[in-house]
Amino acid sequence: MSKRKKPINNTNIPQHQIEAIARCILPDILAFYESIEGQREFEEWKKQRQAEQKE
């Protein structure tokens, strides 16, 4: 059995509301990153991040 990490919530928003919102937007996030546009933007972000780390 693996232990589930407790989420860190430093806001006044109740955890159950955060989880409800996450369940609503997760399918859209996954669809974006599976799309060609999302993959292209992710690759650009990774290149930008690598360039910033070299500086």
PDB file of N, CA, C, O and CB in Angstrom:
ATOM      1  N   MET A   1       0.829  -1.185   0.000  1.00  0.00           N
ATOM      2  CA  MET A   1       0.000   0.000   0.000  1.00  0.00           C
ATOM      3  C   MET A   1       0.874   1.248   0.000  1.00  0.00           C
ATOM      4  O   MET A   1       1.835   1.356   0.762  1.00  0.00           O
ATOM      5  CB  MET A   1      -0.944  -0.002   1.207  1.00  0.00           C
ATOM      6  N   SER A   2       0.524   2.174  -0.859  1.00  0.00           N
ATOM      7  CA  SER A   2       1.276   3.415  -0.871  1.00  0.00           C
ATOM      8  C   SER A   2       0.507   4.475  -0.091  1.00  0.00           C
ATOM      9  O   SER A   2      -0.721   4.551  -0.139  1.00  0.00           O
ATOM     10  CB  SER A   2       1.547   3.883  -2.321  1.00  0.00           C
ATOM     11  N   LYS A   3       1.261   5.277   0.617  1.00  0.00           N
ATOM     12  CA  LYS A   3       0.635   6.346   1.377  1.00  0.00           C
ATOM     13  C   LYS A   3       0.359   7.515   0.441  1.00  0.00           C
ATOM     14  O   LYS A   3       1.165   7.836  -0.432  1.00  0.00           O
ATOM     15  CB  LYS A   3       1.530   6.786   2.569  1.00  0.00           C
ATOM     16  N   ARG A   4      -0.763   8.126   0.634  1.00  0.00           N
ATOM     17  CA  ARG A   4      -1.129   9.275  -0.167  1.00  0.00           C
ATOM     18  C   ARG A   4      -0.626  10.527   0.526  1.00  0.00           C
ATOM     19  O   ARG A   4      -0.852  10.711   1.722  1.00  0.00           O
ATOM     20  CB  ARG A   4      -2.657   9.338  -0.394  1.00  0.00           C
ATOM     21  N   LYS A   5       0.069  11.405  -0.230  1.00  0.00           N
ATOM     22  CA  LYS A   5       0.575  12.633   0.354  1.00  0.00           C
ATOM     23  C   LYS A   5      -0.585  13.566   0.660  1.00  0.00           C
ATOM     24  O   LYS A   5      -1.547  13.663  -0.101  1.00  0.00           O
ATOM     25  CB  LYS A   5       1.588  13.311  -0.585  1.00  0.00           C
ATOM     26  N   LYS A   6      -0.472  14.242   1.780  1.00  0.00           N
ATOM     27  CA  LYS A   6      -1.482  15.234   2.119  1.00  0.00           C
ATOM     28  C   LYS A   6      -1.208  16.486   1.292  1.00  0.00           C
ATOM     29  O   LYS A   6      -0.071  16.950   1.214  1.00  0.00           O
ATOM     30  CB  LYS A   6      -1.478  15.553   3.654  1.00  0.00           C
ATOM     31  N   PRO A   7      -2.257  17.029   0.675  1.00  0.00           N
ATOM     32  CA  PRO A   7      -2.056  18.245  -0.103  1.00  0.00           C
ATOM     33  C   PRO A   7      -1.706  19.420   0.803  1.00  0.00           C
ATOM     34  O   PRO A   7      -2.145  19.496   1.951  1.00  0.00           O
ATOM     35  CB  PRO A   7      -3.306  18.565  -0.924  1.00  0.00           C
ATOM     36  N   ILE A   8      -0.912  20.327   0.263  1.00  0.00           N
ATOM     37  CA  ILE A   8      -0.548  21.529   0.996  1.00  0.00           C
ATOM     38  C   ILE A   8      -1.502  22.630   0.544  1.00  0.00           C
ATOM     39  O   ILE A   8      -1.525  22.994  -0.632  1.00  0.00           O
ATOM     40  CB  ILE A   8       0.962  21.929   0.756  1.00  0.00           C
ATOM     41  N   ASN A   9      -2.272  23.147   1.459  1.00  0.00           N
ATOM     42  CA  ASN A   9      -3.252  24.176   1.156  1.00  0.00           C
ATOM     43  C   ASN A   9      -3.007  25.352   2.090  1.00  0.00           C
ATOM     44  O   ASN A   9      -3.399  25.325   3.256  1.00  0.00           O
ATOM     45  CB  ASN A   9      -4.709  23.635   1.296  1.00  0.00           C
ATOM     46  N   ASN A  10      -2.355  26.384   1.565  1.00  0.00           N
ATOM     47  CA  ASN A  10      -2.048  27.568   2.364  1.00  0.00           C
ATOM     48  C   ASN A  10      -3.033  28.696   2.068  1.00  0.00           C
ATOM     49  O   ASN A  10      -2.691  29.871   2.208  1.00  0.00           O
ATOM     50  CB  ASN A  10      -0.613  28.036   2.096  1.00  0.00           C
ATOM     51  N   THR A  11      -4.240  28.349   1.664  1.00  0.00           N
ATOM     52  CA  THR A  11      -5.250  29.352   1.344  1.00  0.00           C
ATOM     53  C   THR A  11      -6.432  29.208   2.289  1.00  0.00           C
ATOM     54  O   THR A  11      -6.482  28.307   3.127  1.00  0.00           O
ATOM     55  CB  THR A  11      -5.710  29.222  -0.124  1.00  0.00           C
ATOM     56  N   ASN A  12      -7.366  30.108   2.134  1.00  0.00           N
ATOM     57  CA  ASN A  12      -8.600  30.029   2.907  1.00  0.00           C
ATOM     58  C   ASN A  12      -9.659  29.213   2.170  1.00  0.00           C
ATOM     59  O   ASN A  12     -10.789  29.087   2.641  1.00  0.00           O
ATOM     60  CB  ASN A  12      -9.130  31.433   3.206  1.00  0.00           C
ATOM     61  N   ILE A  13      -9.296  28.663   1.023  1.00  0.00           N
ATOM     62  CA  ILE A  13     -10.234  27.880   0.224  1.00  0.00           C
ATOM     63  C   ILE A  13     -10.266  26.460   0.785  1.00  0.00           C
ATOM     64  O   ILE A  13      -9.213  25.842   0.945  1.00  0.00           O
ATOM     65  CB  ILE A  13      -9.833  27.881  -1.294  1.00  0.00           C
ATOM     66  N   PRO A  14     -11.436  25.939   1.083  1.00  0.00           N
ATOM     67  CA  PRO A  14     -11.517  24.571   1.606  1.00  0.00           C
ATOM     68  C   PRO A  14     -10.964  23.554   0.597  1.00  0.00           C
ATOM     69  O   PRO A  14     -11.145  23.705  -0.612  1.00  0.00           O
ATOM     70  CB  PRO A  14     -12.978  24.224   1.960  1.00  0.00           C
ATOM     71  N   GLN A  15     -10.299  22.533   1.101  1.00  0.00           N
ATOM     72  CA  GLN A  15      -9.656  21.534   0.251  1.00  0.00           C
ATOM     73  C   GLN A  15     -10.657  20.863  -0.684  1.00  0.00           C
ATOM     74  O   GLN A  15     -10.324  20.584  -1.836  1.00  0.00           O
ATOM     75  CB  GLN A  15      -8.963  20.482   1.108  1.00  0.00           C
ATOM     76  N   HIS A  16     -11.879  20.599  -0.214  1.00  0.00           N
ATOM     77  CA  HIS A  16     -12.850  19.926  -1.080  1.00  0.00           C
ATOM     78  C   HIS A  16     -13.236  20.790  -2.275  1.00  0.00           C
ATOM     79  O   HIS A  16     -13.561  20.255  -3.335  1.00  0.00           O
ATOM     80  CB  HIS A  16     -14.095  19.558  -0.287  1.00  0.00           C
ATOM     81  N   GLN A  17     -13.210  22.115  -2.127  1.00  0.00           N
ATOM     82  CA  GLN A  17     -13.503  22.992  -3.260  1.00  0.00           C
ATOM     83  C   GLN A  17     -12.349  23.002  -4.260  1.00  0.00           C
ATOM     84  O   GLN A  17     -12.575  23.026  -5.470  1.00  0.00           O
ATOM     85  CB  GLN A  17     -13.789  24.418  -2.770  1.00  0.00           C
ATOM     86  N   ILE A  18     -11.132  22.984  -3.765  1.00  0.00           N
ATOM     87  CA  ILE A  18      -9.966  22.917  -4.648  1.00  0.00           C
ATOM     88  C   ILE A  18     -10.004  21.628  -5.459  1.00  0.00           C
ATOM     89  O   ILE A  18      -9.761  21.646  -6.666  1.00  0.00           O
ATOM     90  CB  ILE A  18      -8.653  23.004  -3.833  1.00  0.00           C
ATOM     91  N   GLU A  19     -10.305  20.521  -4.808  1.00  0.00           N
ATOM     92  CA  GLU A  19     -10.359  19.237  -5.492  1.00  0.00           C
ATOM     93  C   GLU A  19     -11.489  19.193  -6.520  1.00  0.00           C
ATOM     94  O   GLU A  19     -11.331  18.594  -7.584  1.00  0.00           O
ATOM     95  CB  GLU A  19     -10.530  18.114  -4.480  1.00  0.00           C
ATOM     96  N   ALA A  20     -12.621  19.815  -6.216  1.00  0.00           N
ATOM     97  CA  ALA A  20     -13.745  19.852  -7.162  1.00  0.00           C
ATOM     98  C   ALA A  20     -13.365  20.637  -8.413  1.00  0.00           C
ATOM     99  O   ALA A  20     -13.671  20.220  -9.530  1.00  0.00           O
ATOM    100  CB  ALA A  20     -14.995  20.477  -6.501  1.00  0.00           C
ATOM    101  N   ILE A  21     -12.701  21.767  -8.226  1.00  0.00           N
ATOM    102  CA  ILE A  21     -12.251  22.563  -9.366  1.00  0.00           C
ATOM    103  C   ILE A  21     -11.234  21.779 -10.188  1.00  0.00           C
ATOM    104  O   ILE A  21     -11.297  21.775 -11.417  1.00  0.00           O
ATOM    105  CB  ILE A  21     -11.642  23.898  -8.891  1.00  0.00           C
ATOM    106  N   ALA A  22     -10.305  21.120  -9.517  1.00  0.00           N
ATOM    107  CA  ALA A  22      -9.286  20.334 -10.219  1.00  0.00           C
ATOM    108  C   ALA A  22      -9.926  19.230 -11.052  1.00  0.00           C
ATOM    109  O   ALA A  22      -9.497  18.983 -12.179  1.00  0.00           O
ATOM    110  CB  ALA A  22      -8.291  19.728  -9.217  1.00  0.00           C
ATOM    111  N   ARG A  23     -10.946  18.563 -10.514  1.00  0.00           N
ATOM    112  CA  ARG A  23     -11.627  17.511 -11.272  1.00  0.00           C
ATOM    113  C   ARG A  23     -12.317  18.075 -12.512  1.00  0.00           C
ATOM    114  O   ARG A  23     -12.428  17.391 -13.529  1.00  0.00           O
ATOM    115  CB  ARG A  23     -12.650  16.797 -10.385  1.00  0.00           C
ATOM    116  N   CYS A  24     -12.776  19.309 -12.427  1.00  0.00           N
ATOM    117  CA  CYS A  24     -13.454  19.932 -13.568  1.00  0.00           C
ATOM    118  C   CYS A  24     -12.477  20.334 -14.673  1.00  0.00           C
ATOM    119  O   CYS A  24     -12.778  20.168 -15.855  1.00  0.00           O
ATOM    120  CB  CYS A  24     -14.234  21.156 -13.105  1.00  0.00           C
ATOM    121  N   ILE A  25     -11.310  20.860 -14.299  1.00  0.00           N
ATOM    122  CA  ILE A  25     -10.395  21.377 -15.321  1.00  0.00           C
ATOM    123  C   ILE A  25      -9.370  20.361 -15.810  1.00  0.00           C
ATOM    124  O   ILE A  25      -8.754  20.570 -16.855  1.00  0.00           O
ATOM    125  CB  ILE A  25      -9.677  22.569 -14.786  1.00  0.00           C
ATOM    126  N   LEU A  26      -9.174  19.273 -15.084  1.00  0.00           N
ATOM    127  CA  LEU A  26      -8.175  18.283 -15.492  1.00  0.00           C
ATOM    128  C   LEU A  26      -8.403  17.745 -16.897  1.00  0.00           C
ATOM    129  O   LEU A  26      -7.434  17.658 -17.652  1.00  0.00           O
ATOM    130  CB  LEU A  26      -8.166  17.139 -14.518  1.00  0.00           C
ATOM    131  N   PRO A  27      -9.614  17.378 -17.300  1.00  0.00           N
ATOM    132  CA  PRO A  27      -9.808  16.874 -18.674  1.00  0.00           C
ATOM    133  C   PRO A  27      -9.390  17.892 -19.740  1.00  0.00           C
ATOM    134  O   PRO A  27      -8.843  17.510 -20.774  1.00  0.00           O
ATOM    135  CB  PRO A  27     -11.272  16.491 -18.886  1.00  0.00           C
ATOM    136  N   ASP A  28      -9.644  19.188 -19.498  1.00  0.00           N
ATOM    137  CA  ASP A  28      -9.244  20.214 -20.449  1.00  0.00           C
ATOM    138  C   ASP A  28      -7.728  20.360 -20.511  1.00  0.00           C
ATOM    139  O   ASP A  28      -7.164  20.550 -21.588  1.00  0.00           O
ATOM    140  CB  ASP A  28      -9.880  21.543 -20.084  1.00  0.00           C
ATOM    141  N   ILE A  29      -7.075  20.274 -19.371  1.00  0.00           N
ATOM    142  CA  ILE A  29      -5.612  20.362 -19.331  1.00  0.00           C
ATOM    143  C   ILE A  29      -5.002  19.187 -20.088  1.00  0.00           C
ATOM    144  O   ILE A  29      -4.090  19.371 -20.895  1.00  0.00           O
ATOM    145  CB  ILE A  29      -5.100  20.388 -17.867  1.00  0.00           C
ATOM    146  N   LEU A  30      -5.502  17.987 -19.830  1.00  0.00           N
ATOM    147  CA  LEU A  30      -4.991  16.805 -20.528  1.00  0.00           C
ATOM    148  C   LEU A  30      -5.216  16.902 -22.028  1.00  0.00           C
ATOM    149  O   LEU A  30      -4.324  16.564 -22.808  1.00  0.00           O
ATOM    150  CB  LEU A  30      -5.652  15.542 -19.987  1.00  0.00           C
ATOM    151  N   ALA A  31      -6.391  17.357 -22.445  1.00  0.00           N
ATOM    152  CA  ALA A  31      -6.688  17.496 -23.872  1.00  0.00           C
ATOM    153  C   ALA A  31      -5.748  18.503 -24.520  1.00  0.00           C
ATOM    154  O   ALA A  31      -5.299  18.294 -25.647  1.00  0.00           O
ATOM    155  CB  ALA A  31      -8.150  17.924 -24.082  1.00  0.00           C
ATOM    156  N   PHE A  32      -5.446  19.591 -23.823  1.00  0.00           N
ATOM    157  CA  PHE A  32      -4.542  20.595 -24.368  1.00  0.00           C
ATOM    158  C   PHE A  32      -3.148  20.002 -24.587  1.00  0.00           C
ATOM    159  O   PHE A  32      -2.566  20.175 -25.657  1.00  0.00           O
ATOM    160  CB  PHE A  32      -4.465  21.813 -23.431  1.00  0.00           C
ATOM    161  N   TYR A  33      -2.617  19.315 -23.597  1.00  0.00           N
ATOM    162  CA  TYR A  33      -1.263  18.784 -23.716  1.00  0.00           C
ATOM    163  C   TYR A  33      -1.182  17.607 -24.683  1.00  0.00           C
ATOM    164  O   TYR A  33      -0.093  17.277 -25.153  1.00  0.00           O
ATOM    165  CB  TYR A  33      -0.756  18.360 -22.357  1.00  0.00           C
ATOM    166  N   GLU A  34      -2.298  16.973 -24.988  1.00  0.00           N
ATOM    167  CA  GLU A  34      -2.309  15.912 -25.991  1.00  0.00           C
ATOM    168  C   GLU A  34      -2.449  16.471 -27.398  1.00  0.00           C
ATOM    169  O   GLU A  34      -2.192  15.759 -28.369  1.00  0.00           O
ATOM    170  CB  GLU A  34      -3.437  14.936 -25.710  1.00  0.00           C
ATOM    171  N   SER A  35      -2.853  17.737 -27.528  1.00  0.00           N
ATOM    172  CA  SER A  35      -3.023  18.350 -28.844  1.00  0.00           C
ATOM    173  C   SER A  35      -1.659  18.740 -29.411  1.00  0.00           C
ATOM    174  O   SER A  35      -0.673  18.847 -28.682  1.00  0.00           O
ATOM    175  CB  SER A  35      -3.954  19.590 -28.759  1.00  0.00           C
ATOM    176  N   ILE A  36      -1.627  18.948 -30.713  1.00  0.00           N
ATOM    177  CA  ILE A  36      -0.388  19.360 -31.382  1.00  0.00           C
ATOM    178  C   ILE A  36       0.062  20.721 -30.863  1.00  0.00           C
ATOM    179  O   ILE A  36       1.245  20.933 -30.598  1.00  0.00           O
ATOM    180  CB  ILE A  36      -0.582  19.409 -32.918  1.00  0.00           C
ATOM    181  N   GLU A  37      -0.887  21.637 -30.719  1.00  0.00           N
ATOM    182  CA  GLU A  37      -0.564  22.974 -30.210  1.00  0.00           C
ATOM    183  C   GLU A  37       0.007  22.898 -28.793  1.00  0.00           C
ATOM    184  O   GLU A  37       0.995  23.565 -28.484  1.00  0.00           O
ATOM    185  CB  GLU A  37      -1.816  23.872 -30.227  1.00  0.00           C
ATOM    186  N   GLY A  38      -0.604  22.098 -27.947  1.00  0.00           N
ATOM    187  CA  GLY A  38      -0.131  21.958 -26.582  1.00  0.00           C
ATOM    188  C   GLY A  38       1.257  21.348 -26.502  1.00  0.00           C
ATOM    189  O   GLY A  38       2.085  21.771 -25.695  1.00  0.00           O
ATOM    190  N   GLN A  39       1.508  20.349 -27.345  1.00  0.00           N
ATOM    191  CA  GLN A  39       2.836  19.725 -27.360  1.00  0.00           C
ATOM    192  C   GLN A  39       3.887  20.713 -27.842  1.00  0.00           C
ATOM    193  O   GLN A  39       5.001  20.744 -27.319  1.00  0.00           O
ATOM    194  CB  GLN A  39       2.837  18.473 -28.254  1.00  0.00           C
ATOM    195  N   ARG A  40       3.528  21.535 -28.859  1.00  0.00           N
ATOM    196  CA  ARG A  40       4.460  22.536 -29.373  1.00  0.00           C
ATOM    197  C   ARG A  40       4.778  23.564 -28.289  1.00  0.00           C
ATOM    198  O   ARG A  40       5.943  23.904 -28.080  1.00  0.00           O
ATOM    199  CB  ARG A  40       3.878  23.234 -30.624  1.00  0.00           C
ATOM    200  N   GLU A  41       3.754  24.056 -27.600  1.00  0.00           N
ATOM    201  CA  GLU A  41       3.980  25.039 -26.548  1.00  0.00           C
ATOM    202  C   GLU A  41       4.788  24.463 -25.394  1.00  0.00           C
ATOM    203  O   GLU A  41       5.617  25.159 -24.808  1.00  0.00           O
ATOM    204  CB  GLU A  41       2.657  25.565 -26.036  1.00  0.00           C
ATOM    205  N   PHE A  42       4.554  23.206 -25.068  1.00  0.00           N
ATOM    206  CA  PHE A  42       5.310  22.569 -23.994  1.00  0.00           C
ATOM    207  C   PHE A  42       6.787  22.450 -24.371  1.00  0.00           C
ATOM    208  O   PHE A  42       7.662  22.694 -23.540  1.00  0.00           O
ATOM    209  CB  PHE A  42       4.727  21.181 -23.675  1.00  0.00           C
ATOM    210  N   GLU A  43       7.064  22.076 -25.622  1.00  0.00           N
ATOM    211  CA  GLU A  43       8.451  21.983 -26.077  1.00  0.00           C
ATOM    212  C   GLU A  43       9.122  23.354 -26.035  1.00  0.00           C
ATOM    213  O   GLU A  43      10.279  23.460 -25.627  1.00  0.00           O
ATOM    214  CB  GLU A  43       8.514  21.400 -27.503  1.00  0.00           C
ATOM    215  N   GLU A  44       8.415  24.402 -26.450  1.00  0.00           N
ATOM    216  CA  GLU A  44       8.962  25.757 -26.386  1.00  0.00           C
ATOM    217  C   GLU A  44       9.252  26.151 -24.941  1.00  0.00           C
ATOM    218  O   GLU A  44      10.278  26.769 -24.654  1.00  0.00           O
ATOM    219  CB  GLU A  44       7.989  26.764 -27.027  1.00  0.00           C
ATOM    220  N   TRP A  45       8.347  25.791 -24.035  1.00  0.00           N
ATOM    221  CA  TRP A  45       8.546  26.112 -22.623  1.00  0.00           C
ATOM    222  C   TRP A  45       9.782  25.398 -22.076  1.00  0.00           C
ATOM    223  O   TRP A  45      10.563  25.981 -21.324  1.00  0.00           O
ATOM    224  CB  TRP A  45       7.301  25.726 -21.803  1.00  0.00           C
ATOM    225  N   LYS A  46       9.953  24.116 -22.466  1.00  0.00           N
ATOM    226  CA  LYS A  46      11.127  23.371 -21.981  1.00  0.00           C
ATOM    227  C   LYS A  46      12.417  23.994 -22.499  1.00  0.00           C
ATOM    228  O   LYS A  46      13.389  24.093 -21.751  1.00  0.00           O
ATOM    229  CB  LYS A  46      11.048  21.892 -22.411  1.00  0.00           C
ATOM    230  N   LYS A  47      12.450  24.417 -23.766  1.00  0.00           N
ATOM    231  CA  LYS A  47      13.640  25.065 -24.322  1.00  0.00           C
ATOM    232  C   LYS A  47      13.935  26.373 -23.601  1.00  0.00           C
ATOM    233  O   LYS A  47      15.086  26.678 -23.291  1.00  0.00           O
ATOM    234  CB  LYS A  47      13.460  25.320 -25.824  1.00  0.00           C
ATOM    235  N   GLN A  48      12.884  27.141 -23.339  1.00  0.00           N
ATOM    236  CA  GLN A  48      13.059  28.399 -22.633  1.00  0.00           C
ATOM    237  C   GLN A  48      13.597  28.155 -21.219  1.00  0.00           C
ATOM    238  O   GLN A  48      14.478  28.871 -20.743  1.00  0.00           O
ATOM    239  CB  GLN A  48      11.730  29.168 -22.577  1.00  0.00           C
ATOM    240  N   ARG A  49      13.065  27.160 -20.578  1.00  0.00           N
ATOM    241  CA  ARG A  49      13.502  26.837 -19.213  1.00  0.00           C
ATOM    242  C   ARG A  49      14.965  26.385 -19.192  1.00  0.00           C
ATOM    243  O   ARG A  49      15.718  26.762 -18.295  1.00  0.00           O
ATOM    244  CB  ARG A  49      12.604  25.739 -18.608  1.00  0.00           C
ATOM    245  N   GLN A  50      15.364  25.583 -20.175  1.00  0.00           N
ATOM    246  CA  GLN A  50      16.759  25.143 -20.254  1.00  0.00           C
ATOM    247  C   GLN A  50      17.685  26.319 -20.482  1.00  0.00           C
ATOM    248  O   GLN A  50      18.766  26.379 -19.897  1.00  0.00           O
ATOM    249  CB  GLN A  50      16.939  24.114 -21.368  1.00  0.00           C
ATOM    250  N   ALA A  51      17.274  27.265 -21.334  1.00  0.00           N
ATOM    251  CA  ALA A  51      18.085  28.448 -21.600  1.00  0.00           C
ATOM    252  C   ALA A  51      18.234  29.285 -20.335  1.00  0.00           C
ATOM    253  O   ALA A  51      19.313  29.814 -20.068  1.00  0.00           O
ATOM    254  CB  ALA A  51      17.464  29.288 -22.727  1.00  0.00           C
ATOM    255  N   GLU A  52      17.171  29.409 -19.561  1.00  0.00           N
ATOM    256  CA  GLU A  52      17.229  30.196 -18.321  1.00  0.00           C
ATOM    257  C   GLU A  52      18.127  29.529 -17.292  1.00  0.00           C
ATOM    258  O   GLU A  52      18.805  30.216 -16.527  1.00  0.00           O
ATOM    259  CB  GLU A  52      15.822  30.389 -17.739  1.00  0.00           C
ATOM    260  N   GLN A  53      18.143  28.189 -17.260  1.00  0.00           N
ATOM    261  CA  GLN A  53      18.975  27.487 -16.284  1.00  0.00           C
ATOM    262  C   GLN A  53      20.466  27.608 -16.640  1.00  0.00           C
ATOM    263  O   GLN A  53      21.320  27.570 -15.755  1.00  0.00           O
ATOM    264  CB  GLN A  53      18.564  26.001 -16.207  1.00  0.00           C
ATOM    265  N   LYS A  54      20.771  27.753 -17.920  1.00  0.00           N
ATOM    266  CA  LYS A  54      22.177  27.885 -18.339  1.00  0.00           C
ATOM    267  C   LYS A  54      22.747  29.251 -17.974  1.00  0.00           C
ATOM    268  O   LYS A  54      23.957  29.405 -17.810  1.00  0.00           O
ATOM    269  CB  LYS A  54      22.306  27.658 -19.849  1.00  0.00           C
ATOM    270  N   GLU A  55      21.865  30.238 -17.850  1.00  0.00           N
ATOM    271  CA  GLU A  55      22.330  31.604 -17.533  1.00  0.00           C
ATOM    272  C   GLU A  55      22.761  31.743 -16.102  1.00  0.00           C
ATOM    273  O   GLU A  55      23.175  32.825 -15.685  1.00  0.00           O
ATOM    274  CB  GLU A  55      21.248  32.612 -17.821  1.00  0.00           C
TER     275      GLU A  55
END
